[in-house]
Amino acid sequence: MLPTTCILLICLLSSLCSLTLASLNLNLTLPHQHPYPEAVAQEVQRRVNASLSRREMLSLKDQQCAVGNPIDDCWRCGSNWADDRQKLADCGIGFGQDAMGGKGGQIYIVTDSSDRDPANPTPGTLRHAVIQTEPLWIIFSADMTIKLKVELIVNSFKTIDGRGASVHVTGGGCITLQYVSNIIIHNIHVHHCKPAGNTNIASSPTHVGWRGKSDGDGISLFSARKIWIDHCSLSYCADGLIDAIMGSTGITISNNHFAHHDEVMLLGHNDKYSPDTGMQVTIAFNHFGEALVQRMPRCRLGYIHVVNNDFTQWEMYAIGGSANPTINSQGNRYTAPVNQNAKEVTKRVDTNEGDWADWNWRTEGDIMVNGAFFVPSGAGMSTQYAKASSLEPKSVGLIDRLTVTAGVFGDPRDSSRSESYPGYSGGGTVTDGTTNTGSGGSSGGDDYFGMIFGNSAQPSSSSNAILLALLIILILYVTTSHGGVLSLPLFLTLLL
């Protein structure tokens, strides 16, 4: 017989393991999940309201800079922002606000727009920069179009900062964030991405591996965490513009412009992939613009906070999901298409109403235009959402102000949008030529790393091994103190 203390320990561990024994896969995504997602949603709204309130107290001259968007107001009003680029890393919001990018690392200046050899990247190219192992803040010497041969595999602790130049990333791939953390992608165009691969690609200075054919996503997250995608313009890709799957979490997608695409954004691998229950994503201040069809986003499992976005139109639906994701929609403007059969914002994908009636899909302070309507379900005004209910009505009335600079800085809005795609004609049609206004080569004397801002940032250790430690202690206690081995079947039986 097991002693009483041992049985009590087992009961304690059993309650801890009700993180589900699906997570005793040992799902390493859940330790990175924020324990109070509603508090994160509340903090986003607090910062929006604080930024708007500060703007009201500024002079008319200062108001021209401070628009009330808490991310932009954090860094953009400084006269010397170009000399302090890394301040951007302090300006994140939502679930991806801890993404450090290359903060604390060196400045790497991309001077060469080529992508000649993905297995042996040329120094000075974007591919050479992103595979380095140390934290880097990557900037660009001039306007350039980078036509990738294959997917661009980015290593941890990197910032791709396109401010001050017109940077287009296109071609094969495009950007892959796989098993990495602490990435910031800011102010670049990503478009006309297509499947490519079945070749060797460098993922670090010392590792080159065979990669199959990519899907053709604009930006692909695969088991990635602490990711922030801000002020990018994405369009015309073969698969998704942004896809996050396989337990990716801690993500903020903000201030972006999406256009000319079918399946815009996928969050979640499949309905049965339990690690995606830990996925937490903030989608804020984006403009979902011209010629979009669906998936803005399409969610599986997880907690998705959709806040202060401008949805211009859609052809099928705006927000879809399956497998019981939590959707918290606050202060967005949803403008429905003319089609009377496509007015609904929401879509429960391949699910009967009896199955989705308890899903927590909530709308608060959203503006519905041209007959748009959101079908809520589940907890509604329950305690689960009480901490996220701080949205002030004035915030949604200022949706134009919050999203006016969505996308790459300087790009026009849809009403007058005449965006150019170097190397492409007719929007979605690929031409043979590619315009590279950056340098096509590099001299051996170039200083790609520029200046040092401080000590390199080190990855933080956030793995939670407490549960494993308790399990090991219990097994050792039983086997050493009571003269026998606790078999795995017996242990699991007691645990459950």
N, C-alpha and C positions, 0 to 999 in steps of 0.2 A: 504493500500500500504506500502511496505517496503521502508524505506528511502534509499537514494542513497548510503550512507556510508555502510549500511548493505549489499546492493547488491554488492558493491565493495569487501567487505569482503568475500562474497560467491564466487565471481569469483576467488579471490585469493586462497581460500580453494579448489576450483574446480581444479585449476592448480596443487596445491600440491597433490591432490588426484589422479592425473593422474599417480601416482605411480601405478595406476589402482585400480578400486574398486574390482578387484580380491584381491588386497592386503588390502582392507578394510574388509577383513575377520577378523579381524585386524591381518594381517600377521606380526608376531614378528620376522621373520627371516630377512626381508629386512633391518631393522635398523642395523643389524650386517654385512651387505654387504659393501665391500669396494667401495667407490664411483668412483674410478678411477682404474679399474683392469689393464688397459694397463700400468699404472705407476708401479704397482706391478711387472708385467712381466719385465718391463725395469730394475727395481732395481735388480731382480734376475740376469739378464745378466750382469749388472754393477759389481755385486759382484763376479761373475764367472771370468770376465775379470780382475778385480783387484787382485783376488787371483792368477790367472795365471801369471800376471805381477810381483807380489811379488816373486813368485817362481823363476822366471828367474833371479832375483837379488840376490838370496841366494847362499851360497856356495854349493858345491856338497854334502857335509855331511848333510846340512840342507834340501836339496832338497829331500833326501830320506824320510823325514817326510812329508813335504809340497808337496802335489800332485797337487794342484791347485783347489781342491774341497773346496769351501768356508765354508761348514759346518764342514768338518773334520779338515781343517787347523785352524779353530777357536779354537778348544779345544785339538786336539790330539797331538800336538807337545809339549805341556807342560809336563815337567818331573814329575810333581806332579798332573796329572789330577785326579788320584784316591782320592786325598785329597781335590779336588775342583770339585767334580762331577757336582755340580749345575751350573757350567759355561756353560754346555751344553745348558741350557735354553736360553742363550744369542746368540746362534749360528744358530737359525732357519732362514729360508728364505721363501719368497713367502707368500701365503695367510694365512698359519698357523704359521707365524713367531711370533705372539703374544701369542702363547700357552706357559703359564708359567709352566705347570706341577706342581710339588710340590716345586718349588723354594721358598726359605724362610722358608720352613717347616722342620720338623725333618727327620732324616734318619731312615727308618724302614728296619730292616734286616730280610729277609725271611729265616728261618732256617728249616722249615718243609714243605716237598713237598706233603703232603697228602691233600685230599679234602673230609674228612669223612662226614661232615654234612653241606651242603650249607646253611641251615637255621640258623645254630649256629656255625660259623667258629671258628676253633681253633686258638688261638693267635700264631703268628709265621708263619702262612700260608699266601700264596699270597691272598687268598680270604679275610682273616681277615684284611690284609693291605688295599686292594683297597676299602673297604666299609666305611672306617673311614671318618668322616666329615671334618677333618682339612687337610691342605696341607701336603703331605708326599712324600719323595723321597725314592722309594722302591728299595732295592738292594738285592743280594742273597749271602748267606754265602758260598755256594759251587755249583758245577755242580748239576743240578737236572732236572728231568722230572716230570712235574705237570700234571697228568691225571685228568682232570676235570670231575666231575659227571654231571654237568649242566653248562650253560653259566655263565661266570664270569662277574658280574655286577659291573662296575667301577664307583666310585663317582668322583666328580669334584676335580680339583687341585691335580692330582696324576701324578707322573713319575714312570714308570716301567723301570728300568735301569739294563739291563743284562750284562753290561760290567764287565769283570773279571771272568765270570763264563759261562758255557755252559748251557743255560736255554731253555728247551723245554716245550711249552704249547700245550696240545693236549686233545682229548676226547670230551666231550659234550659241545656244545656251538659254538665257544669258548669265545671270548672277546666281551662284549657288552658295548657300550658307548651310553646311552640313556638319553636324556634331561640333558646332562652334558657339561661342558666346561673345557678348560685348562688341556688337557691330553697330555702327551708325552709317547710314547711307543718306546723303544730303545733297539736294539741288543738282540732280543730273536727269537727263532724258534717258528713258529705257524704252526701246520700241523695236518693232520688226524682229523679234526674237523667234528663232525657229529651231526645231530639233537638230542636234548635231552630236557627234561623238564616235564611239567605237574606235577609240585611239588612246594613247598614253597622254596623261595630263599631270603636270606638277601641282601638288597641293601644299608643298613646303619646299624649302631649299634642298632638303635631303630625301624627299619622297616623290617618286613618280609612279603613278599607277594607271592601270587600264580602266577606262570608263566607258560604259555602254552609252546608248543614245539618250540624250536628255529629252525632256518633254517639250521644250520651247517656252518655258515660263519666263516672264520678265525677271522676277526675283523669287527664288525657291528656297524655302526654309525647311530643313529636314532635321528633326531633333536638335533644333537650335534654341537658344534662350538669350534673354537680355538683348533684344534687337529693336532698333529704332530706325524707321524709314520715314524721312521728313522732306517735304518740299521737292518731291520728284514728279516728273510728268511721265506717265506710262500709257502705252497704246499699242495696238496692232501686233500682238504676240500670238504664237500658234496655240498656246495652252492658256494658263492663267497669267494675269498681270502680276499678282502676288499670290503664292500658295504657301501655306504653313501646315505641315503634317508631321506625323511620327513623334508626337510628344513635344513639339515646339511650344514655348511659353514665354511669358515676360516680354510681350511684344507691344509696341506702339506704332501705329500707322497714322501719320498726321500730316496735314497741310499738303497733301498730294493732289494731283489732277489726273483723273482717269477718263479715257475717251476711246471711242472706236474699237470696241471689243465685245465679245460674247460673254464668256465666263470670267468675270472680273477677278474674283478673289475666293479662294477655297481655304477654309480653316478646319482641318481635321482629315485624317487619313481615310478611315471608313467607319461605319456605324458600330463596329464591334472592337475597335482598337482602343482598349481601356486607358492607355496612358494619355490619350487626348482629353480625358476628363480633367486633367490638370492644366489644359490650355487656357491662358488668360490673355485677352487682346483688347487694347484700347484703339478705337477708330475715331479720330477727332479732327475737325476742321478741314476735312477733305472736300473736294468738289467732284462729284460723280457726274460727268458732263455728257457730251454728245455721243450718240450712237452706241450706247451700252444696252445690253440685252438682259443680263441676270447676274446673280451672285455678287451682291454688294454689301455684305459677303454671303456665302453659303457655308453654314456652320454645322459641325458635328460635335456633340459633347461640349465641355468647356464653358467658360463665362466670357461673353463678348459685350463690351460697353461701346455703344455707338452714340457719339455725342457731338452736337453742333456741326453736323455735316450738311452739305447742300446737295440733294439728289435732284438733278435737273429733270431727268426722264429715265425711263426704262422701257423695254419692250415686253418682258415677261413678268418680272417681279424685282424688287430691290433686295430684300433680306429673306433668305431661305435657310432651312435647316432640317436636320433629322437627328434621331438618337438623343433627344432631350437636352439640347444646349440651353443655357440661360442667355436670353437676349435682353439687354437693358438699353432701351432707346430713349435718349433724352435730348430735347432741344434741337432736333433736326428739322429741316424743311424738305418735305417729300412732294415733288411735283409730278403728278401722274401723267401718263401719255394720253393721247386722244382716244385710243382704243378703249371702248367701254368694258371689254373683257380683261383689261390689264390694269385696273385701278388699284387693286390691292397691293399694298407695300410688301406684305408677308406671304410666305409660302412654306407650308410643312411638306417636305418632299417625301413622296411615296409613303405617307402615314395617314391612317384613319383618324378621324376626329376623336374617337373614343380613346385613342392612344396618346394624342397630344394635348388633351384638355388640361392636363396637370403640368405641362411644360411652363416654365416661368419666362414668358415673353411679355415685356412690359413697355408701354409707351407713356412718356411723361413730358409735357410741354412741347410736343412735336407740332409743327405746322403742316397741315394737309392742304394741298393746292390742287385745283382742277379735278376734284372728286377722289383724290387719294384717300385710302383708309387702311388703318393698321388693325389687325385682329389680335388682341391680346389673349393671354391664357395663363392659367396657373395662379401663382401666389398673388399677383396683382399688387394690392396695397398692403401686403402682409409685412411682418417684421423683417423678413429677409431683405426688403428694399428700403426699410426706414432710414438707414444711414446714407442712402443714395438719393434722398429726396430734397436736396438743397438747391435745386435749379430755380433760379429766379426768372420770372416771365420775361424780363427785359433782355435776357441773354439771347433767346431765340429770335427776338425782334431785330437783333443785330447780326443775324447770320451772314449777311453780305459783308459786313465789316470783318467778321472772324475768318471768312474764307476768301477774301478778296485777293490775297496773294497765293492762293493754293496752286501747287505746281512749282515748276522752276521759276525763280524770280525773273520778272520781265515778260513772261509769256502772256499773251492776251487771253481774255475770257472767251467763252463759247460764242457769244453774240457777235464778236468781231474777230473770231479766232482764225488766223491764217498761218498756223504753225508750219514751219518748214522742217522737212526731214532730209538732211543731207544724204545724198546717194539714193533717194527713193522718190518716185514720182507717183502721183495719183493716190497718195495715202498708203494703201496696202500693197502697192505693186513694187516689187524689188527690181532695181535696175543694176546694170553691171558696174557702174561707177560708184566710187566712194570718195567723199570729200573729207580729207584729213587736213584741217588747217593748223593742227599742231605739227611739231617737228616729226619728220618721218624717220629720223635716226638720232643717234646720240654720240657725242664725243666722249672719249674715255675720261676726260677731265671733269665732266659735270659732277656737281655735288648734289646727288639725288636726295640726300637726307637733310640738307639745309641746316637749320638751327636746332639745338636741343632745348626743349622746354623744361626739362627736369628729369628726375629718375624715371625709368621705365615703369609703367604700371604693372603690377603683378596680378595674376588671376586670383580672385578671392576664393577661398575654400568654403563652399556652402553646402556640402554634402551632409545629409542628416543620417548618421549611423546609430542613433540611439536605440532604435528598435532592434537592429541586428545585434547590438551589444547585449541587450537584455536577453535575447534569445540564446546567445552563446553562453552567457552566465548561467542561465537556467539549466541548459543541457549539461554543462560542467558540474553544476551543483548536484544534479540527479545522479550522474554517472560516478562521481567520486565519493559522494556521501552515502549512497544507498546501494552500492555494490552491483549495479547493473547498468545496462545501456538502454536509454530511452529510444526505442525504435522510431523511425520517421512516421510510419503509419499511426502508432499510438500517440505520438506527439501531436500530429495533425488532428487526430480525433479529439484529444483533450482541448486543443486550441479552438476548435470549432464548436 
